[in-house]
C-alpha cells in the first residue's frame, strides 16, 4: 500500500489556517483595545473579526486533529 501526501498537505493547510487565524485575532484584539480607550465605543467590525478568527482557528485545529488521526491510522495499517 502506498501512502500519498494528502494527510501531510491537509495538516500543513490546517497549520497555516491556524497561523492566519491567530494573526487575525491578534489584530482584532489590538484594534478593540486601541478603540476602547477612545470615545465612541467599540469597533463592531473588530469584534466580528475577533469572533471569526476564534471560530476559524477552532475549525482548523479540528481539521489538523482529524488529519493527524488519519495519518496515524494509515501508518498503523502500513506497519
PyMOL Python script that loads the backbone (N, CA, C, O; Angstrom):
from pymol import cmd

cmd.read_pdbstr("""\
ATOM      1  N   UNK A   1       0.845  -1.179   0.000  1.00  0.00           N
ATOM      2  CA  UNK A   1       0.000   0.000   0.000  1.00  0.00           C
ATOM      3  C   UNK A   1       0.889   1.241   0.000  1.00  0.00           C
ATOM      4  O   UNK A   1       1.900   1.297   0.700  1.00  0.00           O
ATOM      5  N   UNK A   2       0.505   2.208  -0.777  1.00  0.00           N
ATOM      6  CA  UNK A   2       1.272   3.439  -0.867  1.00  0.00           C
ATOM      7  C   UNK A   2       0.500   4.565  -0.191  1.00  0.00           C
ATOM      8  O   UNK A   2      -0.685   4.760  -0.459  1.00  0.00           O
ATOM      9  N   UNK A   3       1.173   5.302   0.685  1.00  0.00           N
ATOM     10  CA  UNK A   3       0.551   6.441   1.362  1.00  0.00           C
ATOM     11  C   UNK A   3       0.917   7.684   0.579  1.00  0.00           C
ATOM     12  O   UNK A   3       2.091   8.024   0.439  1.00  0.00           O
ATOM     13  N   UNK A   4      -0.112   8.366   0.066  1.00  0.00           N
ATOM     14  CA  UNK A   4       0.178   9.595  -0.675  1.00  0.00           C
ATOM     15  C   UNK A   4       0.341  10.762   0.292  1.00  0.00           C
ATOM     16  O   UNK A   4       0.304  10.571   1.508  1.00  0.00           O
ATOM     17  N   UNK A   5       0.514  11.930  -0.224  1.00  0.00           N
ATOM     18  CA  UNK A   5       0.828  13.090   0.617  1.00  0.00           C
ATOM     19  C   UNK A   5      -0.410  13.878   1.030  1.00  0.00           C
ATOM     20  O   UNK A   5      -0.279  15.039   1.420  1.00  0.00           O
ATOM     21  N   UNK A   6      -1.590  13.304   0.963  1.00  0.00           N
ATOM     22  CA  UNK A   6      -2.809  14.036   1.301  1.00  0.00           C
ATOM     23  C   UNK A   6      -2.838  14.453   2.760  1.00  0.00           C
ATOM     24  O   UNK A   6      -3.128  15.611   3.060  1.00  0.00           O
ATOM     25  N   UNK A   7      -2.545  13.542   3.671  1.00  0.00           N
ATOM     26  CA  UNK A   7      -2.616  13.861   5.101  1.00  0.00           C
ATOM     27  C   UNK A   7      -1.628  14.964   5.493  1.00  0.00           C
ATOM     28  O   UNK A   7      -2.023  15.931   6.143  1.00  0.00           O
ATOM     29  N   UNK A   8      -0.351  14.840   5.111  1.00  0.00           N
ATOM     30  CA  UNK A   8       0.570  15.943   5.453  1.00  0.00           C
ATOM     31  C   UNK A   8       0.155  17.278   4.842  1.00  0.00           C
ATOM     32  O   UNK A   8       0.306  18.320   5.479  1.00  0.00           O
ATOM     33  N   UNK A   9      -0.365  17.259   3.619  1.00  0.00           N
ATOM     34  CA  UNK A   9      -0.820  18.505   2.998  1.00  0.00           C
ATOM     35  C   UNK A   9      -1.989  19.096   3.781  1.00  0.00           C
ATOM     36  O   UNK A   9      -2.048  20.307   3.996  1.00  0.00           O
ATOM     37  N   UNK A  10      -2.912  18.245   4.205  1.00  0.00           N
ATOM     38  CA  UNK A  10      -4.043  18.723   4.999  1.00  0.00           C
ATOM     39  C   UNK A  10      -3.557  19.289   6.324  1.00  0.00           C
ATOM     40  O   UNK A  10      -4.086  20.289   6.810  1.00  0.00           O
ATOM     41  N   UNK A  11      -2.553  18.653   6.905  1.00  0.00           N
ATOM     42  CA  UNK A  11      -2.009  19.147   8.175  1.00  0.00           C
ATOM     43  C   UNK A  11      -1.346  20.508   7.977  1.00  0.00           C
ATOM     44  O   UNK A  11      -1.525  21.413   8.792  1.00  0.00           O
ATOM     45  N   UNK A  12      -0.589  20.650   6.904  1.00  0.00           N
ATOM     46  CA  UNK A  12       0.069  21.931   6.630  1.00  0.00           C
ATOM     47  C   UNK A  12      -0.945  23.035   6.369  1.00  0.00           C
ATOM     48  O   UNK A  12      -0.784  24.161   6.840  1.00  0.00           O
ATOM     49  N   UNK A  13      -1.988  22.706   5.617  1.00  0.00           N
ATOM     50  CA  UNK A  13      -3.031  23.684   5.332  1.00  0.00           C
ATOM     51  C   UNK A  13      -3.719  24.120   6.624  1.00  0.00           C
ATOM     52  O   UNK A  13      -4.003  25.302   6.818  1.00  0.00           O
ATOM     53  N   UNK A  14      -3.980  23.161   7.497  1.00  0.00           N
ATOM     54  CA  UNK A  14      -4.611  23.479   8.784  1.00  0.00           C
ATOM     55  C   UNK A  14      -3.704  24.353   9.644  1.00  0.00           C
ATOM     56  O   UNK A  14      -4.164  25.309  10.268  1.00  0.00           O
ATOM     57  N   UNK A  15      -2.420  24.023   9.675  1.00  0.00           N
ATOM     58  CA  UNK A  15      -1.476  24.837  10.453  1.00  0.00           C
ATOM     59  C   UNK A  15      -1.401  26.267   9.920  1.00  0.00           C
ATOM     60  O   UNK A  15      -1.359  27.224  10.694  1.00  0.00           O
ATOM     61  N   UNK A  16      -1.385  26.404   8.607  1.00  0.00           N
ATOM     62  CA  UNK A  16      -1.363  27.744   8.014  1.00  0.00           C
ATOM     63  C   UNK A  16      -2.634  28.513   8.362  1.00  0.00           C
ATOM     64  O   UNK A  16      -2.585  29.710   8.645  1.00  0.00           O
ATOM     65  N   UNK A  17      -3.768  27.823   8.340  1.00  0.00           N
ATOM     66  CA  UNK A  17      -5.025  28.453   8.724  1.00  0.00           C
ATOM     67  C   UNK A  17      -5.028  28.884  10.177  1.00  0.00           C
ATOM     68  O   UNK A  17      -5.558  29.943  10.513  1.00  0.00           O
ATOM     69  N   UNK A  18      -4.434  28.064  11.044  1.00  0.00           N
ATOM     70  CA  UNK A  18      -4.339  28.421  12.461  1.00  0.00           C
ATOM     71  C   UNK A  18      -3.461  29.652  12.644  1.00  0.00           C
ATOM     72  O   UNK A  18      -3.767  30.522  13.459  1.00  0.00           O
ATOM     73  N   UNK A  19      -2.370  29.724  11.887  1.00  0.00           N
ATOM     74  CA  UNK A  19      -1.488  30.887  11.984  1.00  0.00           C
ATOM     75  C   UNK A  19      -2.194  32.158  11.518  1.00  0.00           C
ATOM     76  O   UNK A  19      -2.096  33.202  12.164  1.00  0.00           O
ATOM     77  N   UNK A  20      -2.910  32.064  10.388  1.00  0.00           N
ATOM     78  CA  UNK A  20      -3.645  33.239   9.890  1.00  0.00           C
ATOM     79  C   UNK A  20      -4.729  33.664  10.878  1.00  0.00           C
ATOM     80  O   UNK A  20      -4.932  34.855  11.114  1.00  0.00           O
ATOM     81  N   UNK A  21      -5.416  32.689  11.449  1.00  0.00           N
ATOM     82  CA  UNK A  21      -6.469  32.996  12.417  1.00  0.00           C
ATOM     83  C   UNK A  21      -5.894  33.650  13.660  1.00  0.00           C
ATOM     84  O   UNK A  21      -6.480  34.583  14.209  1.00  0.00           O
ATOM     85  N   UNK A  22      -4.748  33.160  14.101  1.00  0.00           N
ATOM     86  CA  UNK A  22      -4.090  33.745  15.264  1.00  0.00           C
ATOM     87  C   UNK A  22      -3.708  35.198  14.998  1.00  0.00           C
ATOM     88  O   UNK A  22      -3.871  36.058  15.863  1.00  0.00           O
ATOM     89  N   UNK A  23      -3.200  35.463  13.802  1.00  0.00           N
ATOM     90  CA  UNK A  23      -2.858  36.838  13.428  1.00  0.00           C
ATOM     91  C   UNK A  23      -4.104  37.717  13.370  1.00  0.00           C
ATOM     92  O   UNK A  23      -4.068  38.881  13.771  1.00  0.00           O
ATOM     93  N   UNK A  24      -5.207  37.157  12.869  1.00  0.00           N
ATOM     94  CA  UNK A  24      -6.465  37.898  12.797  1.00  0.00           C
ATOM     95  C   UNK A  24      -6.965  38.246  14.194  1.00  0.00           C
ATOM     96  O   UNK A  24      -7.408  39.368  14.438  1.00  0.00           O
ATOM     97  N   UNK A  25      -6.894  37.284  15.107  1.00  0.00           N
ATOM     98  CA  UNK A  25      -7.337  37.519  16.486  1.00  0.00           C
ATOM     99  C   UNK A  25      -6.464  38.582  17.145  1.00  0.00           C
ATOM    100  O   UNK A  25      -6.968  39.457  17.850  1.00  0.00           O
ATOM    101  N   UNK A  26      -5.164  38.506  16.918  1.00  0.00           N
ATOM    102  CA  UNK A  26      -4.251  39.494  17.495  1.00  0.00           C
ATOM    103  C   UNK A  26      -4.563  40.895  16.974  1.00  0.00           C
ATOM    104  O   UNK A  26      -4.643  41.849  17.747  1.00  0.00           O
ATOM    105  N   UNK A  27      -4.738  41.010  15.665  1.00  0.00           N
ATOM    106  CA  UNK A  27      -5.027  42.320  15.074  1.00  0.00           C
ATOM    107  C   UNK A  27      -6.360  42.866  15.576  1.00  0.00           C
ATOM    108  O   UNK A  27      -6.461  44.049  15.900  1.00  0.00           O
ATOM    109  N   UNK A  28      -7.376  42.022  15.643  1.00  0.00           N
ATOM    110  CA  UNK A  28      -8.691  42.461  16.119  1.00  0.00           C
ATOM    111  C   UNK A  28      -8.617  42.878  17.588  1.00  0.00           C
ATOM    112  O   UNK A  28      -9.218  43.875  17.987  1.00  0.00           O
ATOM    113  N   UNK A  29      -7.882  42.113  18.382  1.00  0.00           N
ATOM    114  CA  UNK A  29      -7.737  42.442  19.805  1.00  0.00           C
ATOM    115  C   UNK A  29      -7.051  43.788  19.999  1.00  0.00           C
ATOM    116  O   UNK A  29      -7.443  44.591  20.845  1.00  0.00           O
ATOM    117  N   UNK A  30      -6.017  44.013  19.192  1.00  0.00           N
ATOM    118  CA  UNK A  30      -5.308  45.292  19.282  1.00  0.00           C
ATOM    119  C   UNK A  30      -6.224  46.450  18.892  1.00  0.00           C
ATOM    120  O   UNK A  30      -6.199  47.508  19.521  1.00  0.00           O
ATOM    121  N   UNK A  31      -7.028  46.246  17.859  1.00  0.00           N
ATOM    122  CA  UNK A  31      -7.971  47.281  17.426  1.00  0.00           C
ATOM    123  C   UNK A  31      -8.996  47.562  18.516  1.00  0.00           C
ATOM    124  O   UNK A  31      -9.299  48.718  18.811  1.00  0.00           O
ATOM    125  N   UNK A  32      -9.526  46.505  19.110  1.00  0.00           N
ATOM    126  CA  UNK A  32     -10.514  46.663  20.178  1.00  0.00           C
ATOM    127  C   UNK A  32      -9.900  47.400  21.362  1.00  0.00           C
ATOM    128  O   UNK A  32     -10.522  48.303  21.922  1.00  0.00           O
ATOM    129  N   UNK A  33      -8.682  47.020  21.746  1.00  0.00           N
ATOM    130  CA  UNK A  33      -8.016  47.674  22.872  1.00  0.00           C
ATOM    131  C   UNK A  33      -7.745  49.147  22.581  1.00  0.00           C
ATOM    132  O   UNK A  33      -7.949  50.007  23.438  1.00  0.00           O
ATOM    133  N   UNK A  34      -7.286  49.425  21.372  1.00  0.00           N
ATOM    134  CA  UNK A  34      -6.982  50.809  20.982  1.00  0.00           C
ATOM    135  C   UNK A  34      -8.260  51.649  20.943  1.00  0.00           C
ATOM    136  O   UNK A  34      -8.287  52.770  21.451  1.00  0.00           O
ATOM    137  N   UNK A  35      -9.316  51.101  20.339  1.00  0.00           N
ATOM    138  CA  UNK A  35     -10.560  51.860  20.176  1.00  0.00           C
ATOM    139  C   UNK A  35     -11.328  52.015  21.480  1.00  0.00           C
ATOM    140  O   UNK A  35     -12.086  52.971  21.642  1.00  0.00           O
ATOM    141  N   UNK A  36     -11.143  51.091  22.404  1.00  0.00           N
ATOM    142  CA  UNK A  36     -11.892  51.181  23.668  1.00  0.00           C
ATOM    143  C   UNK A  36     -11.380  52.323  24.543  1.00  0.00           C
ATOM    144  O   UNK A  36     -12.084  52.775  25.447  1.00  0.00           O
ATOM    145  N   UNK A  37     -10.153  52.791  24.279  1.00  0.00           N
ATOM    146  CA  UNK A  37      -9.617  53.913  25.048  1.00  0.00           C
ATOM    147  C   UNK A  37     -10.089  55.244  24.485  1.00  0.00           C
ATOM    148  O   UNK A  37      -9.948  56.283  25.129  1.00  0.00           O
ATOM    149  N   UNK A  38     -10.648  55.209  23.281  1.00  0.00           N
ATOM    150  CA  UNK A  38     -11.152  56.430  22.646  1.00  0.00           C
ATOM    151  C   UNK A  38     -12.643  56.567  22.919  1.00  0.00           C
ATOM    152  O   UNK A  38     -13.322  55.592  23.238  1.00  0.00           O
ATOM    153  N   UNK A  39     -13.123  57.749  22.793  1.00  0.00           N
ATOM    154  CA  UNK A  39     -14.566  57.977  22.916  1.00  0.00           C
ATOM    155  C   UNK A  39     -15.254  57.416  21.683  1.00  0.00           C
ATOM    156  O   UNK A  39     -14.688  57.431  20.589  1.00  0.00           O
ATOM    157  N   UNK A  40     -16.451  56.931  21.854  1.00  0.00           N
ATOM    158  CA  UNK A  40     -17.196  56.427  20.700  1.00  0.00           C
ATOM    159  C   UNK A  40     -17.536  54.959  20.791  1.00  0.00           C
ATOM    160  O   UNK A  40     -18.267  54.446  19.944  1.00  0.00           O
ATOM    161  N   UNK A  41     -17.026  54.267  21.792  1.00  0.00           N
ATOM    162  CA  UNK A  41     -17.418  52.882  21.986  1.00  0.00           C
ATOM    163  C   UNK A  41     -16.580  51.879  21.226  1.00  0.00           C
ATOM    164  O   UNK A  41     -15.467  52.167  20.784  1.00  0.00           O
ATOM    165  N   UNK A  42     -17.148  50.687  21.085  1.00  0.00           N
ATOM    166  CA  UNK A  42     -16.429  49.561  20.492  1.00  0.00           C
ATOM    167  C   UNK A  42     -16.533  49.547  18.971  1.00  0.00           C
ATOM    168  O   UNK A  42     -17.494  50.047  18.386  1.00  0.00           O
ATOM    169  N   UNK A  43     -15.552  48.980  18.373  1.00  0.00           N
ATOM    170  CA  UNK A  43     -15.496  48.801  16.931  1.00  0.00           C
ATOM    171  C   UNK A  43     -16.161  47.459  16.609  1.00  0.00           C
ATOM    172  O   UNK A  43     -15.592  46.397  16.865  1.00  0.00           O
ATOM    173  N   UNK A  44     -17.364  47.520  16.050  1.00  0.00           N
ATOM    174  CA  UNK A  44     -18.133  46.299  15.778  1.00  0.00           C
ATOM    175  C   UNK A  44     -17.412  45.405  14.770  1.00  0.00           C
ATOM    176  O   UNK A  44     -17.421  44.183  14.917  1.00  0.00           O
ATOM    177  N   UNK A  45     -16.799  45.986  13.767  1.00  0.00           N
ATOM    178  CA  UNK A  45     -16.071  45.193  12.774  1.00  0.00           C
ATOM    179  C   UNK A  45     -14.941  44.413  13.423  1.00  0.00           C
ATOM    180  O   UNK A  45     -14.697  43.261  13.063  1.00  0.00           O
ATOM    181  N   UNK A  46     -14.252  45.025  14.373  1.00  0.00           N
ATOM    182  CA  UNK A  46     -13.166  44.337  15.062  1.00  0.00           C
ATOM    183  C   UNK A  46     -13.706  43.207  15.940  1.00  0.00           C
ATOM    184  O   UNK A  46     -13.091  42.146  16.046  1.00  0.00           O
ATOM    185  N   UNK A  47     -14.854  43.441  16.565  1.00  0.00           N
ATOM    186  CA  UNK A  47     -15.469  42.380  17.372  1.00  0.00           C
ATOM    187  C   UNK A  47     -15.853  41.184  16.508  1.00  0.00           C
ATOM    188  O   UNK A  47     -15.619  40.037  16.888  1.00  0.00           O
ATOM    189  N   UNK A  48     -16.444  41.455  15.346  1.00  0.00           N
ATOM    190  CA  UNK A  48     -16.819  40.380  14.422  1.00  0.00           C
ATOM    191  C   UNK A  48     -15.566  39.651  13.944  1.00  0.00           C
ATOM    192  O   UNK A  48     -15.561  38.423  13.868  1.00  0.00           O
ATOM    193  N   UNK A  49     -14.521  40.381  13.625  1.00  0.00           N
ATOM    194  CA  UNK A  49     -13.268  39.777  13.183  1.00  0.00           C
ATOM    195  C   UNK A  49     -12.660  38.910  14.278  1.00  0.00           C
ATOM    196  O   UNK A  49     -12.096  37.854  13.990  1.00  0.00           O
ATOM    197  N   UNK A  50     -12.768  39.345  15.524  1.00  0.00           N
ATOM    198  CA  UNK A  50     -12.253  38.567  16.644  1.00  0.00           C
ATOM    199  C   UNK A  50     -12.977  37.229  16.752  1.00  0.00           C
ATOM    200  O   UNK A  50     -12.338  36.183  16.864  1.00  0.00           O
ATOM    201  N   UNK A  51     -14.291  37.259  16.719  1.00  0.00           N
ATOM    202  CA  UNK A  51     -15.077  36.023  16.820  1.00  0.00           C
ATOM    203  C   UNK A  51     -14.816  35.124  15.611  1.00  0.00           C
ATOM    204  O   UNK A  51     -14.674  33.909  15.752  1.00  0.00           O
ATOM    205  N   UNK A  52     -14.755  35.724  14.429  1.00  0.00           N
ATOM    206  CA  UNK A  52     -14.473  34.954  13.222  1.00  0.00           C
ATOM    207  C   UNK A  52     -13.113  34.261  13.323  1.00  0.00           C
ATOM    208  O   UNK A  52     -12.981  33.086  12.980  1.00  0.00           O
ATOM    209  N   UNK A  53     -12.116  34.989  13.789  1.00  0.00           N
ATOM    210  CA  UNK A  53     -10.781  34.410  13.944  1.00  0.00           C
ATOM    211  C   UNK A  53     -10.759  33.272  14.944  1.00  0.00           C
ATOM    212  O   UNK A  53     -10.089  32.264  14.720  1.00  0.00           O
ATOM    213  N   UNK A  54     -11.477  33.418  16.041  1.00  0.00           N
ATOM    214  CA  UNK A  54     -11.543  32.355  17.046  1.00  0.00           C
ATOM    215  C   UNK A  54     -12.197  31.102  16.471  1.00  0.00           C
ATOM    216  O   UNK A  54     -11.707  29.992  16.674  1.00  0.00           O
ATOM    217  N   UNK A  55     -13.302  31.283  15.756  1.00  0.00           N
ATOM    218  CA  UNK A  55     -14.003  30.136  15.192  1.00  0.00           C
ATOM    219  C   UNK A  55     -13.211  29.474  14.070  1.00  0.00           C
ATOM    220  O   UNK A  55     -13.209  28.249  13.945  1.00  0.00           O
ATOM    221  N   UNK A  56     -12.549  30.273  13.269  1.00  0.00           N
ATOM    222  CA  UNK A  56     -11.733  29.724  12.192  1.00  0.00           C
ATOM    223  C   UNK A  56     -10.547  28.950  12.761  1.00  0.00           C
ATOM    224  O   UNK A  56     -10.173  27.904  12.229  1.00  0.00           O
ATOM    225  N   UNK A  57      -9.960  29.455  13.831  1.00  0.00           N
ATOM    226  CA  UNK A  57      -8.855  28.749  14.486  1.00  0.00           C
ATOM    227  C   UNK A  57      -9.330  27.397  14.996  1.00  0.00           C
ATOM    228  O   UNK A  57      -8.663  26.382  14.793  1.00  0.00           O
ATOM    229  N   UNK A  58     -10.482  27.381  15.658  1.00  0.00           N
ATOM    230  CA  UNK A  58     -11.026  26.129  16.196  1.00  0.00           C
ATOM    231  C   UNK A  58     -11.310  25.130  15.074  1.00  0.00           C
ATOM    232  O   UNK A  58     -11.033  23.940  15.222  1.00  0.00           O
ATOM    233  N   UNK A  59     -11.855  25.599  13.965  1.00  0.00           N
ATOM    234  CA  UNK A  59     -12.141  24.706  12.837  1.00  0.00           C
ATOM    235  C   UNK A  59     -10.853  24.126  12.253  1.00  0.00           C
ATOM    236  O   UNK A  59     -10.793  22.940  11.928  1.00  0.00           O
ATOM    237  N   UNK A  60      -9.831  24.960  12.121  1.00  0.00           N
ATOM    238  CA  UNK A  60      -8.549  24.472  11.605  1.00  0.00           C
ATOM    239  C   UNK A  60      -7.891  23.498  12.571  1.00  0.00           C
ATOM    240  O   UNK A  60      -7.251  22.537  12.143  1.00  0.00           O
ATOM    241  N   UNK A  61      -8.040  23.733  13.859  1.00  0.00           N
ATOM    242  CA  UNK A  61      -7.483  22.811  14.850  1.00  0.00           C
ATOM    243  C   UNK A  61      -8.162  21.448  14.755  1.00  0.00           C
ATOM    244  O   UNK A  61      -7.499  20.417  14.874  1.00  0.00           O
ATOM    245  N   UNK A  62      -9.466  21.433  14.542  1.00  0.00           N
ATOM    246  CA  UNK A  62     -10.185  20.163  14.378  1.00  0.00           C
ATOM    247  C   UNK A  62      -9.751  19.460  13.095  1.00  0.00           C
ATOM    248  O   UNK A  62      -9.590  18.240  13.081  1.00  0.00           O
ATOM    249  N   UNK A  63      -9.563  20.212  12.031  1.00  0.00           N
ATOM    250  CA  UNK A  63      -9.102  19.622  10.773  1.00  0.00           C
ATOM    251  C   UNK A  63      -7.700  19.043  10.933  1.00  0.00           C
ATOM    252  O   UNK A  63      -7.405  17.973  10.402  1.00  0.00           O
ATOM    253  N   UNK A  64      -6.842  19.743  11.659  1.00  0.00           N
ATOM    254  CA  UNK A  64      -5.492  19.241  11.916  1.00  0.00           C
ATOM    255  C   UNK A  64      -5.550  17.941  12.711  1.00  0.00           C
ATOM    256  O   UNK A  64      -4.848  16.980  12.397  1.00  0.00           O
ATOM    257  N   UNK A  65      -6.388  17.920  13.736  1.00  0.00           N
ATOM    258  CA  UNK A  65      -6.536  16.725  14.564  1.00  0.00           C
ATOM    259  C   UNK A  65      -7.037  15.535  13.741  1.00  0.00           C
ATOM    260  O   UNK A  65      -6.537  14.420  13.887  1.00  0.00           O
ATOM    261  N   UNK A  66      -8.014  15.774  12.886  1.00  0.00           N
ATOM    262  CA  UNK A  66      -8.546  14.702  12.034  1.00  0.00           C
ATOM    263  C   UNK A  66      -7.467  14.204  11.071  1.00  0.00           C
ATOM    264  O   UNK A  66      -7.353  12.999  10.849  1.00  0.00           O
ATOM    265  N   UNK A  67      -6.687  15.098  10.505  1.00  0.00           N
ATOM    266  CA  UNK A  67      -5.608  14.706   9.598  1.00  0.00           C
ATOM    267  C   UNK A  67      -4.550  13.890  10.319  1.00  0.00           C
ATOM    268  O   UNK A  67      -4.022  12.917   9.781  1.00  0.00           O
ATOM    269  N   UNK A  68      -4.252  14.297  11.533  1.00  0.00           N
ATOM    270  CA  UNK A  68      -3.265  13.574  12.331  1.00  0.00           C
ATOM    271  C   UNK A  68      -3.740  12.158  12.637  1.00  0.00           C
ATOM    272  O   UNK A  68      -2.978  11.198  12.530  1.00  0.00           O
ATOM    273  N   UNK A  69      -5.013  12.042  13.020  1.00  0.00           N
ATOM    274  CA  UNK A  69      -5.570  10.707  13.291  1.00  0.00           C
ATOM    275  C   UNK A  69      -5.569   9.852  12.024  1.00  0.00           C
ATOM    276  O   UNK A  69      -5.252   8.663  12.073  1.00  0.00           O
ATOM    277  N   UNK A  70      -5.923  10.458  10.897  1.00  0.00           N
ATOM    278  CA  UNK A  70      -5.955   9.731   9.631  1.00  0.00           C
ATOM    279  C   UNK A  70      -4.557   9.218   9.278  1.00  0.00           C
ATOM    280  O   UNK A  70      -4.402   8.070   8.862  1.00  0.00           O
ATOM    281  N   UNK A  71      -3.560  10.054   9.442  1.00  0.00           N
ATOM    282  CA  UNK A  71      -2.190   9.641   9.157  1.00  0.00           C
ATOM    283  C   UNK A  71      -1.771   8.515  10.099  1.00  0.00           C
ATOM    284  O   UNK A  71      -1.107   7.568   9.678  1.00  0.00           O
ATOM    285  N   UNK A  72      -2.152   8.613  11.358  1.00  0.00           N
ATOM    286  CA  UNK A  72      -1.842   7.562  12.326  1.00  0.00           C
ATOM    287  C   UNK A  72      -2.465   6.232  11.930  1.00  0.00           C
ATOM    288  O   UNK A  72      -1.820   5.189  12.032  1.00  0.00           O
ATOM    289  N   UNK A  73      -3.704   6.261  11.485  1.00  0.00           N
ATOM    290  CA  UNK A  73      -4.377   5.035  11.049  1.00  0.00           C
ATOM    291  C   UNK A  73      -3.675   4.450   9.825  1.00  0.00           C
ATOM    292  O   UNK A  73      -3.470   3.239   9.743  1.00  0.00           O
ATOM    293  N   UNK A  74      -3.311   5.302   8.883  1.00  0.00           N
ATOM    294  CA  UNK A  74      -2.618   4.826   7.697  1.00  0.00           C
ATOM    295  C   UNK A  74      -1.282   4.194   8.051  1.00  0.00           C
ATOM    296  O   UNK A  74      -0.904   3.172   7.479  1.00  0.00           O
ATOM    297  N   UNK A  75      -0.574   4.793   8.984  1.00  0.00           N
ATOM    298  CA  UNK A  75       0.716   4.236   9.392  1.00  0.00           C
ATOM    299  C   UNK A  75       0.523   2.921  10.132  1.00  0.00           C
ATOM    300  O   UNK A  75       1.328   2.002   9.978  1.00  0.00           O
ATOM    301  N   UNK A  76      -0.531   2.820  10.931  1.00  0.00           N
ATOM    302  CA  UNK A  76      -0.816   1.558  11.633  1.00  0.00           C
ATOM    303  C   UNK A  76      -1.138   0.446  10.632  1.00  0.00           C
ATOM    304  O   UNK A  76      -0.713  -0.695  10.811  1.00  0.00           O
ATOM    305  N   UNK A  77      -1.884   0.779   9.587  1.00  0.00           N
ATOM    306  CA  UNK A  77      -2.240  -0.208   8.564  1.00  0.00           C
ATOM    307  C   UNK A  77      -0.993  -0.654   7.815  1.00  0.00           C
ATOM    308  O   UNK A  77      -0.822  -1.837   7.519  1.00  0.00           O
ATOM    309  N   UNK A  78      -0.128   0.299   7.514  1.00  0.00           N
ATOM    310  CA  UNK A  78       1.076   0.010   6.760  1.00  0.00           C
ATOM    311  C   UNK A  78       2.069  -0.821   7.569  1.00  0.00           C
ATOM    312  O   UNK A  78       2.815  -1.616   6.998  1.00  0.00           O
ATOM    313  N   UNK A  79       2.088  -0.648   8.882  1.00  0.00           N
ATOM    314  CA  UNK A  79       3.083  -1.315   9.738  1.00  0.00           C
ATOM    315  C   UNK A  79       2.879  -2.783   9.868  1.00  0.00           C
ATOM    316  O   UNK A  79       3.646  -3.455  10.558  1.00  0.00           O
TER     317      UNK A  79
END
""", "prot")
cmd.dss("prot")
cmd.show_as("cartoon", "prot")
cmd.util.cbc("prot")
cmd.orient("prot")
